[in-house]
Amino acid sequence: MREAMGTNVKRGFNSLFIVLAFAWAASCLVIFLKQQIKEVGMDYGHDTHICYASEYTTQAEKAECLKRAEQTFKTDVAQWTLGNFYHGAWRSINPYEIAFNFGIQVE
């Protein structure tokens, strides 16, 4: 009886570790993208601040500056969306992520 209980506890901890490792990996992958998008937003704020702070001679120049800032923002955010980022990077990220979580050495 005592052996069976010890085996069940060990199996339970192993299962818990595996579940937590996958949850940690998934959260890190999503949190990283959210941080990058937040940084892009801060860059956009800085760019628009420059457009408003600069003394453009015409409204057309200011509008062009704001248009460039918005286009840069859209391009940068699109780069950090879940689909776009992992579509190109999943082959290199996932093996290292899994290897790190399970302590496998990858060269």
C-alpha positions in Angstrom: 0.0 0.0 0.0 2.8 2.4 0.9 4.7 1.7 -2.3 1.6 2.3 -4.4 1.0 5.6 -2.7 4.6 6.8 -3.2 4.4 5.8 -6.9 1.2 7.7 -7.4 2.6 10.8 -5.7 5.7 10.6 -7.9 3.6 10.2 -11.1 1.4 13.1 -10.0 4.4 15.4 -9.6 5.8 14.3 -13.0 2.5 15.0 -14.6 2.2 18.4 -12.8 5.7 19.3 -14.0 4.9 18.5 -17.6 1.7 20.5 -17.5 3.3 23.5 -15.8 6.3 23.4 -18.3 4.0 23.6 -21.3 1.9 26.3 -19.6 5.0 28.3 -18.8 6.3 27.9 -22.4 3.0 29.0 -23.9 2.7 32.0 -21.6 6.3 33.1 -22.3 5.6 33.0 -26.0 2.5 35.1 -25.7 3.8 37.5 -23.2 6.9 38.2 -25.3 4.7 39.3 -28.2 2.6 41.5 -25.9 5.7 43.2 -24.7 6.9 43.8 -28.2 3.5 45.3 -29.2 3.6 47.6 -26.2 7.1 48.8 -27.2 5.8 49.5 -30.8 3.0 51.5 -29.2 5.5 53.6 -27.2 7.5 54.1 -30.4 4.3 55.3 -32.2 3.6 57.8 -29.4 7.2 59.1 -29.7 6.8 59.4 -33.5 3.5 61.3 -33.2 5.0 63.5 -30.6 7.8 64.5 -33.0 5.2 65.2 -35.7 3.3 67.6 -33.4 6.4 69.1 -31.8 8.2 69.9 -35.0 7.3 73.1 -36.6 6.1 72.1 -40.0 5.3 75.0 -42.3 2.1 73.5 -43.7 -0.6 71.2 -42.4 0.2 68.9 -45.4 3.7 68.2 -44.0 2.4 67.5 -40.6 -0.3 65.2 -42.1 2.4 63.4 -44.1 4.5 62.9 -40.9 1.5 61.5 -39.0 0.7 59.2 -42.0 4.2 57.8 -42.0 4.1 57.3 -38.2 0.8 55.4 -38.5 2.1 53.3 -41.4 5.2 52.4 -39.4 3.0 51.5 -36.5 0.8 49.2 -38.5 3.8 47.5 -40.1 5.5 47.0 -36.8 2.4 45.7 -35.1 1.7 43.3 -37.9 5.2 41.9 -37.5 4.5 41.0 -33.9 1.0 39.4 -34.3 0.9 35.8 -33.3 0.3 34.4 -36.8 3.0 36.5 -38.5 5.7 36.1 -35.9 5.4 32.4 -35.4 4.7 31.5 -39.0 8.2 32.4 -39.9 10.0 31.6 -36.6 8.3 28.4 -35.3 11.0 26.1 -36.8 13.8 27.7 -34.8 11.9 28.7 -31.6 9.9 25.6 -30.7 12.8 23.0 -30.6 14.8 25.3 -28.3 11.7 26.0 -26.2 10.9 22.4 -25.7 14.6 21.5 -25.1 14.9 24.2 -22.5 11.8 23.1 -20.6 12.9 19.4 -20.5 16.6 20.1 -19.9 17.8 18.6 -23.2 21.0 20.1 -24.6 20.7 21.3 -28.1 23.8 22.3 -30.2 
